[in-house]
Amino acid sequence: MTKPVAGVLFDVDGTLVDTVYLHAVAWWQALRQHGHDVPAARIHRAIGMGSDRILDALLGRGRDASADGAIRAAHASLYAVSWPALRPLPGARRLLDACAARGLRAVLATSASRPELDALLHCLDADPSITAVTSADDARRSKPAPDIVEVALERSGLSAEEVVFVGDSVWDVRAAGHLSIPCIGVTSGGLCAAELLDHGAAAVYEDPQDLLDHLDEALTTALRMALA
């Protein structure tokens, strides 16, 4: 990063909205419906990948994949039941508003499906502070591939050299790292700070409110990491 920070790219699930464990349970149930008994802990650690990748990660690439579409559809239906109960994580709206107030473009870089994204946006209720959004329909590959991040940059008119990424999973850190974008981690998705730091996060905070309380520090740390 050689320019001043002009924008912040945000993952949404587990970063701004409290959905990670809802997704994990929905995948657990969908997999069991189709004869796959996968421990919930393994599923949790895969959350953050798009649905195009998560079944390969959980079931292996050499399997009979004929039921994949049905499993993904079951997950989508099971997860959709929880949409009315979705809640922003502490400080999420205020963090987006604070970025906008500072003149920073706030961009949502998520691999969620378009219907899921609509539910997340309704939950956040922060449209005036959001510059651009992405969904799974916008890229061929989901995280940890950088495609979604590239689309987010294009839609916001920003370059990789002037943004930071905020995410809760190692897949977020890796996706940002493919484009040399420093990533600020949050542990609100259930991963510990040490794991996010080990995968290359510039700094880690508890949740959006904690990040907001230390926003100057976080942006400075990310900038310093990019220049190192």
C-alpha positions, -999 to 999 in steps of 0.1 A, spaced: 0 0 0 16 32 -12 -14 55 -11 -34 67 19 -62 44 30 -93 53 9 -115 24 15 -123 -6 37 -135 -39 22 -157 -59 46 -166 -95 47 -201 -98 61 -209 -133 76 -192 -134 110 -176 -100 105 -206 -76 105 -235 -100 110 -237 -129 135 -243 -158 111 -213 -182 113 -228 -207 137 -262 -205 119 -244 -214 87 -225 -242 104 -257 -258 118 -275 -255 85 -246 -272 67 -245 -299 94 -282 -306 89 -280 -305 51 -250 -329 51 -268 -354 75 -299 -353 53 -277 -367 25 -259 -393 46 -227 -374 55 -219 -372 92 -194 -343 94 -184 -329 128 -197 -294 134 -162 -282 144 -149 -291 109 -178 -273 93 -173 -242 114 -137 -239 103 -147 -241 66 -173 -213 69 -161 -183 49 -156 -204 18 -184 -201 -8 -207 -230 -14 -188 -238 -46 -158 -248 -24 -170 -259 10 -182 -294 0 -149 -302 -16 -132 -291 16 -155 -312 38 -161 -343 17 -131 -345 -5 -126 -340 -42 -127 -377 -52 -163 -383 -40 -195 -388 -60 -206 -352 -63 -240 -359 -79 -258 -348 -47 -239 -316 -43 -266 -294 -57 -292 -310 -34 -270 -305 -4 -264 -268 -13 -301 -263 -18 -309 -279 16 -283 -256 33 -299 -226 16 -334 -236 28 -323 -244 63 -303 -212 67 -331 -191 52 -353 -200 82 -330 -180 104 -331 -148 84 -358 -130 105 -336 -135 136 -304 -122 120 -286 -95 141 -256 -72 134 -226 -79 155 -218 -52 181 -208 -19 165 -213 -31 129 -235 -3 118 -215 23 137 -183 10 121 -198 14 86 -211 49 95 -177 59 109 -159 48 77 -183 69 57 -179 99 80 -142 97 75 -146 97 37 -136 61 34 -155 39 10 -171 10 28 -175 -20 4 -191 -54 12 -170 -82 -4 -190 -113 4 -195 -146 -13 -231 -149 0 -258 -157 -26 -279 -127 -37 -309 -137 -16 -286 -141 14 -270 -108 7 -304 -91 6 -312 -105 41 -278 -94 54 -283 -58 40 -317 -57 56 -302 -68 89 -274 -42 87 -297 -13 77 -267 8 67 -272 14 30 -263 51 31 -228 42 44 -221 14 19 -204 23 -14 -207 -11 -32 -216 -48 -26 -207 -81 -41 -225 -115 -41 -217 -150 -53 -232 -142 -86 -204 -117 -93 -173 -140 -94 -164 -174 -108 -146 -185 -77 -153 -177 -40 -128 -171 -12 -100 -179 -6 -97 -170 -43 -94 -132 -48 -122 -129 -74 -148 -114 -50 -122 -89 -38 -113 -79 -73 -149 -73 -81 -153 -52 -50 -123 -31 -60 -137 -26 -95 -171 -16 -82 -158 9 -57 -132 25 -80 -104 16 -56 -71 0 -61 -55 -27 -39 -29 -2 -29 -54 20 -11 -77 -4 8 -77 -27 38 -98 -58 42 -117 -67 74 -127 -104 79 -132 -131 105 -118 -162 87 -85 -174 73 -102 -175 39 -106 -137 41 -70 -132 51 -59 -154 22 -82 -138 -4 -68 -104 6 -33 -116 6 -35 -128 -30 -38 -91 -39 -13 -79 -12 -41 -62 7 -35 -60 44 -63 -78 64 -76 -68 98 -91 -97 116 -120 -100 140 -127 -130 162 -165 -126 161 -167 -155 137 -152 -179 163 -116 -182 153 -89 -171 178 -66 -142 172 -35 -163 171 -48 -183 141 -57 -152 121 -24 -136 129 -5 -168 119 -22 -167 85 -11 -131 80 -36 -107 95 -21 -73 103 -40 -70 136 -70 -87 153 -99 -72 173 -128 -88 191 -157 -75 170 -167 -45 149 -171 -23 181 -136 -32 192 -123 -23 158 -142 10 158 -128 18 192 -93 13 178 -98 23 141 -69 48 138 -46 22 154 -59 -6 131 -55 14 99 -20 26 109 -10 -10 116 -24 -22 83 -6 5 64 27 -2 82 24 -39 73 17 -31 37 49 -10 36 71 -35 53 
